[in-house]
Amino acid sequence: MSEQQEKKKRGQVKAWHIVFLAIAVASTIALAWWQWTRFQSGSGSFQNLGYALQWPLFGAFFVYAYRMGMKYEREAAEAAEDNPDALYEADAQRFDSQPTEIDQDFLPERPQIDIEEFNRLNTPRRGSQS
């Protein structure tokens, strides 16, 4: 496979992505319709109306999340093409300046007890009248 075809394949939208996304969005629309009909029925409440308005937002979030995921995937593929160590270098630049350990002076000292004191505090009381 040539390099041009490989580039195209990395950023390519797959059919099962679209099918899954369509099913997810159709499901949220169907659930919104169901909640709307429940709201209009005699036993419906404003909670059903809230759900009817909420479900399409979930569908829109699915589309947004998919688009952002594809965008991040393309950016990562492009960065890896130019410099295979680009992602490692970006993470190193971002996180190397941050502390990775907690100072011993920051946390309070743990209480220390000897084994006899521990056993005295944790004696089994099964069957005792204490």
C-alpha positions in Angstrom: 0.0 0.0 0.0 1.4 3.4 -0.9 2.0 6.2 1.6 -0.8 8.2 0.0 -3.3 5.4 0.4 -2.2 4.8 4.0 -2.8 8.5 4.8 -6.2 8.4 3.3 -7.1 5.2 5.3 -6.2 6.7 8.7 -8.6 9.6 8.3 -11.3 7.6 6.6 -14.8 7.4 8.1 -15.8 3.8 8.3 -19.3 2.6 7.4 -19.9 1.0 10.7 -19.2 4.3 12.4 -22.0 6.0 10.4 -24.4 3.1 11.0 -23.7 3.1 14.7 -24.1 6.9 14.9 -27.3 6.8 12.9 -28.8 4.1 15.2 -27.8 6.2 18.2 -29.3 9.4 16.9 -32.5 7.6 15.7 -32.8 6.0 19.1 -32.6 9.4 20.8 -35.2 10.8 18.4 -37.5 7.8 19.1 -37.1 8.2 22.8 -37.9 12.0 22.5 -41.0 11.1 20.5 -42.1 8.6 23.1 -41.6 11.1 25.9 -43.6 13.7 23.9 -46.5 11.4 23.5 -46.4 10.6 27.2 -46.4 14.3 28.0 -49.5 14.8 25.8 -51.3 11.8 27.4 -53.6 12.3 30.4 -51.1 10.9 32.8 -48.1 12.9 31.4 -46.2 15.5 33.4 -43.7 18.2 32.9 -41.0 15.7 33.6 -41.9 13.9 30.4 -41.7 17.2 28.6 -38.2 17.7 30.0 -37.1 14.3 28.8 -38.6 15.0 25.4 -36.4 18.0 25.1 -33.4 16.3 26.6 -33.2 13.3 24.3 -32.4 15.3 21.1 -29.6 17.0 23.0 -28.1 13.5 23.7 -28.3 12.8 19.9 -26.5 16.1 19.1 -23.9 15.1 21.7 -23.3 11.8 19.9 -22.7 13.6 16.6 -20.4 16.2 18.3 -18.4 13.5 20.2 -17.9 11.5 17.0 -16.7 14.6 15.0 -14.3 15.5 17.8 -13.0 11.9 18.0 -12.3 11.9 14.3 -10.7 15.3 14.5 -8.3 14.1 17.3 -7.6 10.9 15.4 -6.6 12.9 12.3 -4.4 15.3 14.3 -2.6 12.4 16.0 -2.1 10.7 12.6 -0.7 13.9 11.1 1.6 14.5 14.0 2.9 10.9 13.9 3.6 11.2 10.2 5.8 14.3 10.6 7.6 13.2 13.7 6.9 9.7 15.3 7.9 11.1 18.7 5.7 14.2 18.4 3.0 12.9 20.8 5.6 11.9 23.4 7.4 15.2 23.1 4.2 17.1 23.5 3.2 15.2 26.6 6.7 15.6 28.0 6.6 19.3 27.4 3.2 19.6 29.0 3.7 17.4 32.0 7.4 17.5 32.9 7.0 20.8 34.6 4.2 19.5 36.9 5.0 17.8 40.2 4.7 14.1 40.2 5.2 13.4 43.9 3.6 14.7 47.0 5.8 16.5 49.5 6.2 14.6 52.8 5.6 17.8 54.7 2.2 18.3 52.9 0.4 15.3 54.4 -0.1 14.8 58.1 1.9 12.1 59.8 0.1 8.8 60.2 -0.5 7.7 63.7 1.8 4.9 64.8 0.6 2.2 67.3 2.4 -0.9 68.4 1.0 -4.4 67.8 -0.2 -4.9 71.4 -2.3 -1.7 71.2 -3.6 -2.7 67.8 -4.7 -6.1 69.1 -6.3 -4.6 72.2 -8.3 -2.2 70.0 -9.4 -5.0 67.6 -10.1 -7.9 69.8 -12.9 -10.1 68.6 -16.1 -9.6 70.5 -18.1 -12.5 69.2 -20.2 -13.9 72.0 -18.9 -11.5 74.6 -21.3 -9.4 76.8 -19.3 -6.1 76.5 
